[in-house]
Amino acid sequence: MHRIGLSMQKVKAIFVSHEHTDHIRGIPVLSKKYRLPVYITDGTLSYSGMQLQQVLPFRAFEPVTIGQLNITAFPKHHDASDPHSFIIRCNHTDTRIGVFTDIGLPCEQLVHHFRLCHAAFLETNYDETMLEQGRYPYFLKNRIRGGKGHLSNTQALELFKAHRPPHMSHLLLSHLSKDNNSPDLVHSLFTQHANGTQIVVASRYEATQVFHINTLPGNNPHPQSQLRLF
């Protein structure tokens, strides 16, 4: 955050989507160092093995209010104990940002919330051909593409093409596999169908810039109300 000019003092809480190591590594230290509460379901906490000082449970479809933000979780398809995606809504502008990664397949709830977003992080984990022809063992390939693993480029693109709202100003394509995907490929696939939405491929290695999210349709370059996304 320091590299993009943001202070950790602006962070007020940590929300945990599921207990897989790449999502929880470092949370106990981070939470303790900055005295941050951790919002997590009972099931995820139990399977995570984390020892936390400030734990606050959340439930699906029950908004949690932190300052001007409402964070609402909903269940997703993933091979974890109690996995959730998140919608973040700004109270005074009605700006909505979705966090949709680690998803085995799109569900009705994902489609519903995606249609409301002004911006979203959307998983594009793997290219189907690269996964099939790659070096991963067969059981792992099946785990990734088996409905409780990850979204492929094709699945994510179909969701975007069918359900992109006209007011979506930014789409951040996320959680790309290092071995089974290519940032250039993903960017090319989505920019063909962007229709005014800015397509950003999130890097595995560096932070993106800070984006100001438009709450008005038409991607007005001088919107009346904005929410920063980083």
Biotite code that builds the C-alpha atoms (Angstrom):
import biotite.structure as struc

atoms = struc.array([
    struc.Atom([0.000, 0.000, 0.000], chain_id="A", res_id=1, res_name="MET", atom_name="CA", element="C"),
    struc.Atom([2.898, 2.329, 0.734], chain_id="A", res_id=2, res_name="HIS", atom_name="CA", element="C"),
    struc.Atom([4.074, 1.983, -2.879], chain_id="A", res_id=3, res_name="ARG", atom_name="CA", element="C"),
    struc.Atom([0.801, 3.433, -4.169], chain_id="A", res_id=4, res_name="ILE", atom_name="CA", element="C"),
    struc.Atom([0.577, 6.156, -1.563], chain_id="A", res_id=5, res_name="GLY", atom_name="CA", element="C"),
    struc.Atom([-1.946, 4.568, 0.787], chain_id="A", res_id=6, res_name="LEU", atom_name="CA", element="C"),
    struc.Atom([-1.613, 4.284, 4.547], chain_id="A", res_id=7, res_name="SER", atom_name="CA", element="C"),
    struc.Atom([-2.469, 1.176, 6.541], chain_id="A", res_id=8, res_name="MET", atom_name="CA", element="C"),
    struc.Atom([-4.266, 3.536, 8.907], chain_id="A", res_id=9, res_name="GLN", atom_name="CA", element="C"),
    struc.Atom([-7.028, 3.688, 6.302], chain_id="A", res_id=10, res_name="LYS", atom_name="CA", element="C"),
    struc.Atom([-7.645, -0.056, 6.698], chain_id="A", res_id=11, res_name="VAL", atom_name="CA", element="C"),
    struc.Atom([-10.369, -0.677, 9.272], chain_id="A", res_id=12, res_name="LYS", atom_name="CA", element="C"),
    struc.Atom([-10.983, -4.436, 9.034], chain_id="A", res_id=13, res_name="ALA", atom_name="CA", element="C"),
    struc.Atom([-10.065, -7.696, 7.321], chain_id="A", res_id=14, res_name="ILE", atom_name="CA", element="C"),
    struc.Atom([-12.687, -9.925, 5.678], chain_id="A", res_id=15, res_name="PHE", atom_name="CA", element="C"),
    struc.Atom([-11.827, -13.578, 5.040], chain_id="A", res_id=16, res_name="VAL", atom_name="CA", element="C"),
    struc.Atom([-13.496, -15.314, 2.102], chain_id="A", res_id=17, res_name="SER", atom_name="CA", element="C"),
    struc.Atom([-12.215, -18.840, 2.869], chain_id="A", res_id=18, res_name="HIS", atom_name="CA", element="C"),
    struc.Atom([-9.433, -20.655, 4.659], chain_id="A", res_id=19, res_name="GLU", atom_name="CA", element="C"),
    struc.Atom([-7.049, -21.591, 1.828], chain_id="A", res_id=20, res_name="HIS", atom_name="CA", element="C"),
    struc.Atom([-3.475, -20.645, 2.627], chain_id="A", res_id=21, res_name="THR", atom_name="CA", element="C"),
    struc.Atom([-3.039, -18.064, -0.138], chain_id="A", res_id=22, res_name="ASP", atom_name="CA", element="C"),
    struc.Atom([-5.919, -16.089, 1.400], chain_id="A", res_id=23, res_name="HIS", atom_name="CA", element="C"),
    struc.Atom([-5.067, -16.249, 5.106], chain_id="A", res_id=24, res_name="ILE", atom_name="CA", element="C"),
    struc.Atom([-1.273, -16.314, 5.257], chain_id="A", res_id=25, res_name="ARG", atom_name="CA", element="C"),
    struc.Atom([-0.154, -13.335, 7.311], chain_id="A", res_id=26, res_name="GLY", atom_name="CA", element="C"),
    struc.Atom([-3.573, -12.373, 8.673], chain_id="A", res_id=27, res_name="ILE", atom_name="CA", element="C"),
    struc.Atom([-2.773, -13.070, 12.356], chain_id="A", res_id=28, res_name="PRO", atom_name="CA", element="C"),
    struc.Atom([0.364, -10.894, 12.205], chain_id="A", res_id=29, res_name="VAL", atom_name="CA", element="C"),
    struc.Atom([-1.335, -8.145, 10.190], chain_id="A", res_id=30, res_name="LEU", atom_name="CA", element="C"),
    struc.Atom([-4.352, -8.077, 12.475], chain_id="A", res_id=31, res_name="SER", atom_name="CA", element="C"),
    struc.Atom([-2.218, -7.940, 15.617], chain_id="A", res_id=32, res_name="LYS", atom_name="CA", element="C"),
    struc.Atom([0.211, -5.316, 14.309], chain_id="A", res_id=33, res_name="LYS", atom_name="CA", element="C"),
    struc.Atom([-2.482, -2.869, 13.193], chain_id="A", res_id=34, res_name="TYR", atom_name="CA", element="C"),
    struc.Atom([-5.175, -3.914, 15.702], chain_id="A", res_id=35, res_name="ARG", atom_name="CA", element="C"),
    struc.Atom([-7.594, -4.837, 12.943], chain_id="A", res_id=36, res_name="LEU", atom_name="CA", element="C"),
    struc.Atom([-10.740, -6.888, 13.560], chain_id="A", res_id=37, res_name="PRO", atom_name="CA", element="C"),
    struc.Atom([-11.089, -9.979, 11.389], chain_id="A", res_id=38, res_name="VAL", atom_name="CA", element="C"),
    struc.Atom([-14.532, -10.759, 9.978], chain_id="A", res_id=39, res_name="TYR", atom_name="CA", element="C"),
    struc.Atom([-14.801, -14.481, 9.352], chain_id="A", res_id=40, res_name="ILE", atom_name="CA", element="C"),
    struc.Atom([-17.464, -17.184, 9.511], chain_id="A", res_id=41, res_name="THR", atom_name="CA", element="C"),
    struc.Atom([-17.338, -19.751, 12.292], chain_id="A", res_id=42, res_name="ASP", atom_name="CA", element="C"),
    struc.Atom([-16.760, -22.548, 9.790], chain_id="A", res_id=43, res_name="GLY", atom_name="CA", element="C"),
    struc.Atom([-13.873, -20.794, 8.083], chain_id="A", res_id=44, res_name="THR", atom_name="CA", element="C"),
    struc.Atom([-12.247, -19.899, 11.399], chain_id="A", res_id=45, res_name="LEU", atom_name="CA", element="C"),
    struc.Atom([-12.501, -23.477, 12.615], chain_id="A", res_id=46, res_name="SER", atom_name="CA", element="C"),
    struc.Atom([-10.809, -24.895, 9.504], chain_id="A", res_id=47, res_name="TYR", atom_name="CA", element="C"),
    struc.Atom([-8.235, -22.111, 9.209], chain_id="A", res_id=48, res_name="SER", atom_name="CA", element="C"),
    struc.Atom([-6.360, -22.922, 12.405], chain_id="A", res_id=49, res_name="GLY", atom_name="CA", element="C"),
    struc.Atom([-5.705, -19.203, 12.919], chain_id="A", res_id=50, res_name="MET", atom_name="CA", element="C"),
    struc.Atom([-5.258, -17.763, 16.394], chain_id="A", res_id=51, res_name="GLN", atom_name="CA", element="C"),
    struc.Atom([-6.788, -14.286, 16.268], chain_id="A", res_id=52, res_name="LEU", atom_name="CA", element="C"),
    struc.Atom([-7.246, -11.619, 18.915], chain_id="A", res_id=53, res_name="GLN", atom_name="CA", element="C"),
    struc.Atom([-10.163, -9.715, 17.360], chain_id="A", res_id=54, res_name="GLN", atom_name="CA", element="C"),
    struc.Atom([-12.730, -11.981, 15.714], chain_id="A", res_id=55, res_name="VAL", atom_name="CA", element="C"),
    struc.Atom([-16.116, -10.823, 14.468], chain_id="A", res_id=56, res_name="LEU", atom_name="CA", element="C"),
    struc.Atom([-18.427, -13.308, 12.740], chain_id="A", res_id=57, res_name="PRO", atom_name="CA", element="C"),
    struc.Atom([-20.380, -12.503, 9.608], chain_id="A", res_id=58, res_name="PHE", atom_name="CA", element="C"),
    struc.Atom([-23.293, -14.312, 7.974], chain_id="A", res_id=59, res_name="ARG", atom_name="CA", element="C"),
    struc.Atom([-24.363, -14.509, 4.356], chain_id="A", res_id=60, res_name="ALA", atom_name="CA", element="C"),
    struc.Atom([-26.702, -11.723, 3.179], chain_id="A", res_id=61, res_name="PHE", atom_name="CA", element="C"),
    struc.Atom([-26.334, -9.737, 6.432], chain_id="A", res_id=62, res_name="GLU", atom_name="CA", element="C"),
    struc.Atom([-24.541, -6.420, 5.735], chain_id="A", res_id=63, res_name="PRO", atom_name="CA", element="C"),
    struc.Atom([-21.669, -5.345, 7.968], chain_id="A", res_id=64, res_name="VAL", atom_name="CA", element="C"),
    struc.Atom([-21.268, -1.565, 8.263], chain_id="A", res_id=65, res_name="THR", atom_name="CA", element="C"),
    struc.Atom([-17.800, -0.067, 8.608], chain_id="A", res_id=66, res_name="ILE", atom_name="CA", element="C"),
    struc.Atom([-17.769, 3.699, 8.276], chain_id="A", res_id=67, res_name="GLY", atom_name="CA", element="C"),
    struc.Atom([-19.445, 4.620, 4.990], chain_id="A", res_id=68, res_name="GLN", atom_name="CA", element="C"),
    struc.Atom([-19.229, 1.070, 3.636], chain_id="A", res_id=69, res_name="LEU", atom_name="CA", element="C"),
    struc.Atom([-21.620, -1.865, 3.788], chain_id="A", res_id=70, res_name="ASN", atom_name="CA", element="C"),
    struc.Atom([-20.019, -5.255, 3.134], chain_id="A", res_id=71, res_name="ILE", atom_name="CA", element="C"),
    struc.Atom([-22.371, -8.102, 2.265], chain_id="A", res_id=72, res_name="THR", atom_name="CA", element="C"),
    struc.Atom([-21.236, -11.697, 1.795], chain_id="A", res_id=73, res_name="ALA", atom_name="CA", element="C"),
    struc.Atom([-22.918, -14.420, -0.227], chain_id="A", res_id=74, res_name="PHE", atom_name="CA", element="C"),
    struc.Atom([-21.987, -18.112, -0.683], chain_id="A", res_id=75, res_name="PRO", atom_name="CA", element="C"),
    struc.Atom([-19.969, -19.293, -3.660], chain_id="A", res_id=76, res_name="LYS", atom_name="CA", element="C"),
    struc.Atom([-18.929, -22.608, -5.219], chain_id="A", res_id=77, res_name="HIS", atom_name="CA", element="C"),
    struc.Atom([-15.425, -23.444, -4.007], chain_id="A", res_id=78, res_name="HIS", atom_name="CA", element="C"),
    struc.Atom([-13.769, -26.383, -2.272], chain_id="A", res_id=79, res_name="ASP", atom_name="CA", element="C"),
    struc.Atom([-13.525, -24.754, 1.142], chain_id="A", res_id=80, res_name="ALA", atom_name="CA", element="C"),
    struc.Atom([-15.522, -25.109, 4.356], chain_id="A", res_id=81, res_name="SER", atom_name="CA", element="C"),
    struc.Atom([-17.733, -22.012, 4.089], chain_id="A", res_id=82, res_name="ASP", atom_name="CA", element="C"),
    struc.Atom([-16.613, -19.824, 1.154], chain_id="A", res_id=83, res_name="PRO", atom_name="CA", element="C"),
    struc.Atom([-18.109, -16.412, 0.360], chain_id="A", res_id=84, res_name="HIS", atom_name="CA", element="C"),
    struc.Atom([-17.850, -13.611, -2.163], chain_id="A", res_id=85, res_name="SER", atom_name="CA", element="C"),
    struc.Atom([-18.318, -9.970, -1.167], chain_id="A", res_id=86, res_name="PHE", atom_name="CA", element="C"),
    struc.Atom([-20.168, -6.877, -2.334], chain_id="A", res_id=87, res_name="ILE", atom_name="CA", element="C"),
    struc.Atom([-18.928, -3.542, -0.980], chain_id="A", res_id=88, res_name="ILE", atom_name="CA", element="C"),
    struc.Atom([-21.442, -0.699, -1.159], chain_id="A", res_id=89, res_name="ARG", atom_name="CA", element="C"),
    struc.Atom([-20.781, 2.953, -0.327], chain_id="A", res_id=90, res_name="CYS", atom_name="CA", element="C"),
    struc.Atom([-23.739, 4.290, 1.651], chain_id="A", res_id=91, res_name="ASN", atom_name="CA", element="C"),
    struc.Atom([-23.810, 7.866, 0.409], chain_id="A", res_id=92, res_name="HIS", atom_name="CA", element="C"),
    struc.Atom([-23.114, 7.186, -3.303], chain_id="A", res_id=93, res_name="THR", atom_name="CA", element="C"),
    struc.Atom([-24.580, 3.685, -3.774], chain_id="A", res_id=94, res_name="ASP", atom_name="CA", element="C"),
    struc.Atom([-21.345, 2.671, -5.508], chain_id="A", res_id=95, res_name="THR", atom_name="CA", element="C"),
    struc.Atom([-20.989, -1.125, -5.575], chain_id="A", res_id=96, res_name="ARG", atom_name="CA", element="C"),
    struc.Atom([-17.791, -3.124, -5.980], chain_id="A", res_id=97, res_name="ILE", atom_name="CA", element="C"),
    struc.Atom([-17.726, -6.907, -6.224], chain_id="A", res_id=98, res_name="GLY", atom_name="CA", element="C"),
    struc.Atom([-14.982, -9.300, -5.150], chain_id="A", res_id=99, res_name="VAL", atom_name="CA", element="C"),
    struc.Atom([-15.559, -12.468, -7.163], chain_id="A", res_id=100, res_name="PHE", atom_name="CA", element="C"),
    struc.Atom([-12.571, -14.836, -7.090], chain_id="A", res_id=101, res_name="THR", atom_name="CA", element="C"),
    struc.Atom([-12.014, -18.508, -6.233], chain_id="A", res_id=102, res_name="ASP", atom_name="CA", element="C"),
    struc.Atom([-15.304, -19.541, -7.834], chain_id="A", res_id=103, res_name="ILE", atom_name="CA", element="C"),
    struc.Atom([-15.936, -22.967, -9.314], chain_id="A", res_id=104, res_name="GLY", atom_name="CA", element="C"),
    struc.Atom([-18.836, -21.840, -11.464], chain_id="A", res_id=105, res_name="LEU", atom_name="CA", element="C"),
    struc.Atom([-21.169, -18.837, -11.749], chain_id="A", res_id=106, res_name="PRO", atom_name="CA", element="C"),
    struc.Atom([-24.325, -19.102, -9.630], chain_id="A", res_id=107, res_name="CYS", atom_name="CA", element="C"),
    struc.Atom([-27.527, -17.053, -9.623], chain_id="A", res_id=108, res_name="GLU", atom_name="CA", element="C"),
    struc.Atom([-26.266, -14.915, -6.737], chain_id="A", res_id=109, res_name="GLN", atom_name="CA", element="C"),
    struc.Atom([-23.070, -14.088, -8.615], chain_id="A", res_id=110, res_name="LEU", atom_name="CA", element="C"),
    struc.Atom([-25.022, -13.064, -11.712], chain_id="A", res_id=111, res_name="VAL", atom_name="CA", element="C"),
    struc.Atom([-27.423, -10.963, -9.628], chain_id="A", res_id=112, res_name="HIS", atom_name="CA", element="C"),
    struc.Atom([-24.663, -9.036, -7.856], chain_id="A", res_id=113, res_name="HIS", atom_name="CA", element="C"),
    struc.Atom([-22.454, -8.704, -10.940], chain_id="A", res_id=114, res_name="PHE", atom_name="CA", element="C"),
    struc.Atom([-25.277, -6.882, -12.720], chain_id="A", res_id=115, res_name="ARG", atom_name="CA", element="C"),
    struc.Atom([-25.303, -4.241, -9.952], chain_id="A", res_id=116, res_name="LEU", atom_name="CA", element="C"),
    struc.Atom([-21.566, -3.531, -9.830], chain_id="A", res_id=117, res_name="CYS", atom_name="CA", element="C"),
    struc.Atom([-19.856, -0.314, -10.857], chain_id="A", res_id=118, res_name="HIS", atom_name="CA", element="C"),
    struc.Atom([-16.567, -2.230, -10.654], chain_id="A", res_id=119, res_name="ALA", atom_name="CA", element="C"),
    struc.Atom([-15.571, -5.806, -9.922], chain_id="A", res_id=120, res_name="ALA", atom_name="CA", element="C"),
    struc.Atom([-12.664, -8.097, -9.296], chain_id="A", res_id=121, res_name="PHE", atom_name="CA", element="C"),
    struc.Atom([-13.479, -11.149, -11.443], chain_id="A", res_id=122, res_name="LEU", atom_name="CA", element="C"),
    struc.Atom([-11.490, -14.353, -11.486], chain_id="A", res_id=123, res_name="GLU", atom_name="CA", element="C"),
    struc.Atom([-9.936, -15.445, -14.775], chain_id="A", res_id=124, res_name="THR", atom_name="CA", element="C"),
    struc.Atom([-7.834, -18.263, -13.417], chain_id="A", res_id=125, res_name="ASN", atom_name="CA", element="C"),
    struc.Atom([-6.973, -20.458, -16.375], chain_id="A", res_id=126, res_name="TYR", atom_name="CA", element="C"),
    struc.Atom([-7.034, -20.937, -20.108], chain_id="A", res_id=127, res_name="ASP", atom_name="CA", element="C"),
    struc.Atom([-8.696, -24.279, -20.782], chain_id="A", res_id=128, res_name="GLU", atom_name="CA", element="C"),
    struc.Atom([-6.181, -25.385, -23.422], chain_id="A", res_id=129, res_name="THR", atom_name="CA", element="C"),
    struc.Atom([-3.164, -24.377, -21.343], chain_id="A", res_id=130, res_name="MET", atom_name="CA", element="C"),
    struc.Atom([-4.534, -26.266, -18.342], chain_id="A", res_id=131, res_name="LEU", atom_name="CA", element="C"),
    struc.Atom([-5.283, -29.392, -20.373], chain_id="A", res_id=132, res_name="GLU", atom_name="CA", element="C"),
    struc.Atom([-1.867, -29.437, -22.051], chain_id="A", res_id=133, res_name="GLN", atom_name="CA", element="C"),
    struc.Atom([0.070, -28.291, -18.992], chain_id="A", res_id=134, res_name="GLY", atom_name="CA", element="C"),
    struc.Atom([2.179, -30.172, -16.470], chain_id="A", res_id=135, res_name="ARG", atom_name="CA", element="C"),
    struc.Atom([-0.366, -30.350, -13.630], chain_id="A", res_id=136, res_name="TYR", atom_name="CA", element="C"),
    struc.Atom([-1.360, -33.870, -12.543], chain_id="A", res_id=137, res_name="PRO", atom_name="CA", element="C"),
    struc.Atom([-4.763, -35.078, -13.686], chain_id="A", res_id=138, res_name="TYR", atom_name="CA", element="C"),
    struc.Atom([-6.383, -34.869, -10.240], chain_id="A", res_id=139, res_name="PHE", atom_name="CA", element="C"),
    struc.Atom([-5.342, -31.215, -9.887], chain_id="A", res_id=140, res_name="LEU", atom_name="CA", element="C"),
    struc.Atom([-6.643, -30.330, -13.345], chain_id="A", res_id=141, res_name="LYS", atom_name="CA", element="C"),
    struc.Atom([-9.981, -31.851, -12.380], chain_id="A", res_id=142, res_name="ASN", atom_name="CA", element="C"),
    struc.Atom([-9.976, -29.998, -9.068], chain_id="A", res_id=143, res_name="ARG", atom_name="CA", element="C"),
    struc.Atom([-9.433, -26.657, -10.846], chain_id="A", res_id=144, res_name="ILE", atom_name="CA", element="C"),
    struc.Atom([-12.097, -27.158, -13.529], chain_id="A", res_id=145, res_name="ARG", atom_name="CA", element="C"),
    struc.Atom([-14.462, -29.400, -11.609], chain_id="A", res_id=146, res_name="GLY", atom_name="CA", element="C"),
    struc.Atom([-17.130, -26.911, -10.497], chain_id="A", res_id=147, res_name="GLY", atom_name="CA", element="C"),
    struc.Atom([-15.683, -26.099, -7.068], chain_id="A", res_id=148, res_name="LYS", atom_name="CA", element="C"),
    struc.Atom([-12.292, -24.851, -8.162], chain_id="A", res_id=149, res_name="GLY", atom_name="CA", element="C"),
    struc.Atom([-11.775, -21.786, -10.317], chain_id="A", res_id=150, res_name="HIS", atom_name="CA", element="C"),
    struc.Atom([-13.321, -19.832, -13.184], chain_id="A", res_id=151, res_name="LEU", atom_name="CA", element="C"),
    struc.Atom([-11.761, -20.227, -16.607], chain_id="A", res_id=152, res_name="SER", atom_name="CA", element="C"),
    struc.Atom([-11.244, -17.344, -19.008], chain_id="A", res_id=153, res_name="ASN", atom_name="CA", element="C"),
    struc.Atom([-14.188, -18.628, -21.032], chain_id="A", res_id=154, res_name="THR", atom_name="CA", element="C"),
    struc.Atom([-16.557, -18.833, -18.056], chain_id="A", res_id=155, res_name="GLN", atom_name="CA", element="C"),
    struc.Atom([-15.619, -15.345, -16.869], chain_id="A", res_id=156, res_name="ALA", atom_name="CA", element="C"),
    struc.Atom([-15.939, -13.880, -20.365], chain_id="A", res_id=157, res_name="LEU", atom_name="CA", element="C"),
    struc.Atom([-19.380, -15.428, -20.834], chain_id="A", res_id=158, res_name="GLU", atom_name="CA", element="C"),
    struc.Atom([-20.484, -13.878, -17.538], chain_id="A", res_id=159, res_name="LEU", atom_name="CA", element="C"),
    struc.Atom([-19.125, -10.477, -18.584], chain_id="A", res_id=160, res_name="PHE", atom_name="CA", element="C"),
    struc.Atom([-20.668, -10.562, -22.064], chain_id="A", res_id=161, res_name="LYS", atom_name="CA", element="C"),
    struc.Atom([-24.085, -11.686, -20.853], chain_id="A", res_id=162, res_name="ALA", atom_name="CA", element="C"),
    struc.Atom([-24.423, -9.623, -17.683], chain_id="A", res_id=163, res_name="HIS", atom_name="CA", element="C"),
    struc.Atom([-22.144, -6.561, -17.874], chain_id="A", res_id=164, res_name="ARG", atom_name="CA", element="C"),
    struc.Atom([-24.144, -3.604, -16.539], chain_id="A", res_id=165, res_name="PRO", atom_name="CA", element="C"),
    struc.Atom([-23.960, -0.384, -18.590], chain_id="A", res_id=166, res_name="PRO", atom_name="CA", element="C"),
    struc.Atom([-22.647, 1.502, -15.549], chain_id="A", res_id=167, res_name="HIS", atom_name="CA", element="C"),
    struc.Atom([-19.655, -0.828, -14.973], chain_id="A", res_id=168, res_name="MET", atom_name="CA", element="C"),
    struc.Atom([-16.627, 1.438, -15.354], chain_id="A", res_id=169, res_name="SER", atom_name="CA", element="C"),
    struc.Atom([-13.848, -1.003, -14.343], chain_id="A", res_id=170, res_name="HIS", atom_name="CA", element="C"),
    struc.Atom([-13.282, -4.761, -14.470], chain_id="A", res_id=171, res_name="LEU", atom_name="CA", element="C"),
    struc.Atom([-10.177, -6.078, -12.728], chain_id="A", res_id=172, res_name="LEU", atom_name="CA", element="C"),
    struc.Atom([-9.368, -9.579, -13.936], chain_id="A", res_id=173, res_name="LEU", atom_name="CA", element="C"),
    struc.Atom([-7.840, -11.440, -11.034], chain_id="A", res_id=174, res_name="SER", atom_name="CA", element="C"),
    struc.Atom([-6.312, -14.621, -9.634], chain_id="A", res_id=175, res_name="HIS", atom_name="CA", element="C"),
    struc.Atom([-4.599, -15.634, -12.892], chain_id="A", res_id=176, res_name="LEU", atom_name="CA", element="C"),
    struc.Atom([-2.687, -18.896, -12.746], chain_id="A", res_id=177, res_name="SER", atom_name="CA", element="C"),
    struc.Atom([1.051, -18.469, -13.237], chain_id="A", res_id=178, res_name="LYS", atom_name="CA", element="C"),
    struc.Atom([1.243, -21.747, -15.172], chain_id="A", res_id=179, res_name="ASP", atom_name="CA", element="C"),
    struc.Atom([-2.085, -21.979, -16.985], chain_id="A", res_id=180, res_name="ASN", atom_name="CA", element="C"),
    struc.Atom([-2.843, -18.461, -18.168], chain_id="A", res_id=181, res_name="ASN", atom_name="CA", element="C"),
    struc.Atom([-1.386, -15.385, -19.826], chain_id="A", res_id=182, res_name="SER", atom_name="CA", element="C"),
    struc.Atom([-2.150, -11.756, -18.876], chain_id="A", res_id=183, res_name="PRO", atom_name="CA", element="C"),
    struc.Atom([-1.887, -10.688, -22.520], chain_id="A", res_id=184, res_name="ASP", atom_name="CA", element="C"),
    struc.Atom([-4.337, -13.395, -23.579], chain_id="A", res_id=185, res_name="LEU", atom_name="CA", element="C"),
    struc.Atom([-6.841, -12.423, -20.900], chain_id="A", res_id=186, res_name="VAL", atom_name="CA", element="C"),
    struc.Atom([-6.608, -8.719, -21.709], chain_id="A", res_id=187, res_name="HIS", atom_name="CA", element="C"),
    struc.Atom([-7.115, -9.388, -25.411], chain_id="A", res_id=188, res_name="SER", atom_name="CA", element="C"),
    struc.Atom([-10.161, -11.591, -24.819], chain_id="A", res_id=189, res_name="LEU", atom_name="CA", element="C"),
    struc.Atom([-11.969, -9.036, -22.685], chain_id="A", res_id=190, res_name="PHE", atom_name="CA", element="C"),
    struc.Atom([-11.075, -5.798, -24.454], chain_id="A", res_id=191, res_name="THR", atom_name="CA", element="C"),
    struc.Atom([-12.876, -7.068, -27.553], chain_id="A", res_id=192, res_name="GLN", atom_name="CA", element="C"),
    struc.Atom([-16.116, -6.956, -25.555], chain_id="A", res_id=193, res_name="HIS", atom_name="CA", element="C"),
    struc.Atom([-15.407, -4.065, -23.156], chain_id="A", res_id=194, res_name="ALA", atom_name="CA", element="C"),
    struc.Atom([-18.081, -1.659, -24.471], chain_id="A", res_id=195, res_name="ASN", atom_name="CA", element="C"),
    struc.Atom([-16.681, 1.229, -22.444], chain_id="A", res_id=196, res_name="GLY", atom_name="CA", element="C"),
    struc.Atom([-15.588, -0.737, -19.372], chain_id="A", res_id=197, res_name="THR", atom_name="CA", element="C"),
    struc.Atom([-11.904, -0.305, -18.538], chain_id="A", res_id=198, res_name="GLN", atom_name="CA", element="C"),
    struc.Atom([-10.258, -3.734, -18.499], chain_id="A", res_id=199, res_name="ILE", atom_name="CA", element="C"),
    struc.Atom([-7.377, -4.199, -16.056], chain_id="A", res_id=200, res_name="VAL", atom_name="CA", element="C"),
    struc.Atom([-5.457, -7.433, -15.546], chain_id="A", res_id=201, res_name="VAL", atom_name="CA", element="C"),
    struc.Atom([-4.309, -7.575, -11.920], chain_id="A", res_id=202, res_name="ALA", atom_name="CA", element="C"),
    struc.Atom([-0.650, -8.510, -11.652], chain_id="A", res_id=203, res_name="SER", atom_name="CA", element="C"),
    struc.Atom([0.620, -11.292, -9.416], chain_id="A", res_id=204, res_name="ARG", atom_name="CA", element="C"),
    struc.Atom([3.722, -9.237, -8.654], chain_id="A", res_id=205, res_name="TYR", atom_name="CA", element="C"),
    struc.Atom([2.830, -5.573, -8.175], chain_id="A", res_id=206, res_name="GLU", atom_name="CA", element="C"),
    struc.Atom([0.015, -3.314, -7.062], chain_id="A", res_id=207, res_name="ALA", atom_name="CA", element="C"),
    struc.Atom([-2.316, -1.691, -9.552], chain_id="A", res_id=208, res_name="THR", atom_name="CA", element="C"),
    struc.Atom([-2.841, 2.042, -9.565], chain_id="A", res_id=209, res_name="GLN", atom_name="CA", element="C"),
    struc.Atom([-5.647, 3.615, -7.533], chain_id="A", res_id=210, res_name="VAL", atom_name="CA", element="C"),
    struc.Atom([-8.902, 3.786, -9.505], chain_id="A", res_id=211, res_name="PHE", atom_name="CA", element="C"),
    struc.Atom([-11.782, 6.186, -8.957], chain_id="A", res_id=212, res_name="HIS", atom_name="CA", element="C"),
    struc.Atom([-15.028, 4.341, -9.586], chain_id="A", res_id=213, res_name="ILE", atom_name="CA", element="C"),
    struc.Atom([-17.778, 6.070, -11.512], chain_id="A", res_id=214, res_name="ASN", atom_name="CA", element="C"),
    struc.Atom([-21.273, 5.898, -9.998], chain_id="A", res_id=215, res_name="THR", atom_name="CA", element="C"),
    struc.Atom([-22.988, 7.376, -13.021], chain_id="A", res_id=216, res_name="LEU", atom_name="CA", element="C"),
    struc.Atom([-23.857, 5.481, -16.224], chain_id="A", res_id=217, res_name="PRO", atom_name="CA", element="C"),
    struc.Atom([-21.917, 6.187, -19.364], chain_id="A", res_id=218, res_name="GLY", atom_name="CA", element="C"),
    struc.Atom([-18.461, 6.329, -17.728], chain_id="A", res_id=219, res_name="ASN", atom_name="CA", element="C"),
    struc.Atom([-18.648, 10.091, -17.295], chain_id="A", res_id=220, res_name="ASN", atom_name="CA", element="C"),
    struc.Atom([-15.030, 11.275, -16.847], chain_id="A", res_id=221, res_name="PRO", atom_name="CA", element="C"),
    struc.Atom([-16.197, 13.825, -14.246], chain_id="A", res_id=222, res_name="HIS", atom_name="CA", element="C"),
    struc.Atom([-18.676, 11.866, -12.132], chain_id="A", res_id=223, res_name="PRO", atom_name="CA", element="C"),
    struc.Atom([-20.555, 13.490, -9.296], chain_id="A", res_id=224, res_name="GLN", atom_name="CA", element="C"),
    struc.Atom([-19.626, 10.791, -6.826], chain_id="A", res_id=225, res_name="SER", atom_name="CA", element="C"),
    struc.Atom([-16.718, 8.386, -6.757], chain_id="A", res_id=226, res_name="GLN", atom_name="CA", element="C"),
    struc.Atom([-15.218, 5.623, -4.643], chain_id="A", res_id=227, res_name="LEU", atom_name="CA", element="C"),
    struc.Atom([-11.524, 4.796, -4.652], chain_id="A", res_id=228, res_name="ARG", atom_name="CA", element="C"),
    struc.Atom([-10.615, 1.251, -5.601], chain_id="A", res_id=229, res_name="LEU", atom_name="CA", element="C"),
    struc.Atom([-7.139, -0.194, -5.156], chain_id="A", res_id=230, res_name="PHE", atom_name="CA", element="C"),
])
